[in-house]
């Protein structure tokens, strides 16, 4: 359960960081364009928990054999 919550938090953070970076690139664009980016990002953050449960989007931080003792 805790790993699912951590995965949701990490994915939502990545969506928000992408929106932040995109709005930084759109500094000279209209406010409406920047607003559209942030609106899409917030919809994405709201959709992340449902998509995490429905789609097999796994983010393994360490390789699967990491930390196991050698035979």
Secondary structure, 3 states (H helix, E strand, C coil): CHHHHHHHHHHHHHHHHHHHHHHHHCCCCCHHHHHHHHHHHHHHHHHHHHHHHHCCCCCCCCCCCCCCCCC
